[in-house]
Amino acid sequence: MSVIDTFAHVQTRVMDDLQEESLDVEAQLRFHLTSIYDHTIHEYFSQVIQRLIEPLPYLEDLLNVFCAVSPIATVLVSSFLTL
């Protein structure tokens, strides 16, 4: 099974499972093919988090100031559940 086939299978299965459970999901689901071996996974996690943070412009300004006054070149904001 190729990566594209696996991606299509996962996408179909998620949508079928949601339909079977009759969940009234108002959110739009988007599927992105990513890899842990390149930067795409970080980009898509970043996009998800950006949609969840309401005061995003304010946070971006604060992080830009932080980067400007520190030796840090880039700041990534991400959230991971740890047990």
C-alpha positions as CSV (number, residue, x, y, z in Angstrom):
1,M,0.0,0.0,0.0
2,S,1.5,3.3,-1.0
3,V,1.5,6.5,1.1
4,I,-1.2,8.0,-1.1
5,D,-3.3,4.9,-0.7
6,T,-2.9,4.9,3.0
7,F,-3.7,8.6,3.2
8,A,-6.9,8.0,1.2
9,H,-7.8,5.1,3.4
10,V,-7.4,7.0,6.6
11,Q,-9.4,9.9,5.1
12,T,-12.3,7.7,4.0
13,R,-12.3,5.7,7.3
14,V,-12.5,8.9,9.5
15,M,-15.3,10.3,7.4
16,D,-17.2,7.0,7.4
17,D,-16.7,6.6,11.2
18,L,-18.1,10.1,11.8
19,Q,-21.1,9.4,9.6
20,E,-21.8,6.0,11.3
21,E,-21.7,7.7,14.8
22,S,-24.1,10.3,13.5
23,L,-22.0,13.0,15.1
24,D,-23.2,16.5,14.4
25,V,-19.7,17.9,13.7
26,E,-19.8,21.6,12.7
27,A,-16.1,21.8,12.2
28,Q,-14.6,21.3,8.7
29,L,-12.1,18.5,8.6
30,R,-9.0,19.0,6.6
31,F,-6.5,16.2,5.8
32,H,-2.8,16.9,5.1
33,L,-0.2,14.5,4.1
34,T,2.8,15.1,6.3
35,S,6.0,13.4,7.4
36,I,7.9,13.3,10.7
37,Y,11.0,13.4,8.6
38,D,10.6,16.9,7.2
39,H,9.2,20.2,8.2
40,T,5.6,19.6,7.1
41,I,4.4,18.2,10.3
42,H,5.5,21.3,12.2
43,E,3.9,23.6,9.7
44,Y,0.5,21.8,10.0
45,F,0.6,21.6,13.8
46,S,1.4,25.3,13.7
47,Q,-1.7,26.0,11.4
48,V,-3.9,24.0,13.8
49,I,-2.7,25.9,16.8
50,Q,-3.0,29.3,15.0
51,R,-6.7,28.6,14.4
52,L,-7.2,27.8,18.1
53,I,-5.5,30.9,19.5
54,E,-8.0,33.8,19.4
55,P,-5.5,36.7,20.2
56,L,-3.1,35.5,17.6
57,P,-2.0,38.9,16.2
58,Y,-1.1,40.1,19.8
59,L,0.8,36.8,20.5
60,E,2.7,37.1,17.1
61,D,3.7,40.7,18.0
62,L,5.0,39.6,21.4
63,L,7.0,36.7,19.9
64,N,8.4,38.9,17.2
65,V,9.6,41.4,19.9
66,F,11.0,38.4,21.9
67,C,13.0,37.2,18.8
68,A,14.2,40.8,18.1
69,V,15.7,41.2,21.6
70,S,17.1,37.7,22.1
71,P,19.5,35.5,20.2
72,I,16.6,33.2,19.3
73,A,15.9,33.2,15.6
74,T,12.6,31.4,15.5
75,V,9.8,30.6,18.0
76,L,7.5,27.7,17.4
77,V,4.3,27.5,19.5
78,S,3.0,24.0,19.9
79,S,1.0,22.0,22.4
80,F,1.4,18.4,23.3
81,L,-0.6,16.4,25.8
82,T,1.7,14.6,28.2
83,L,0.6,12.0,30.7
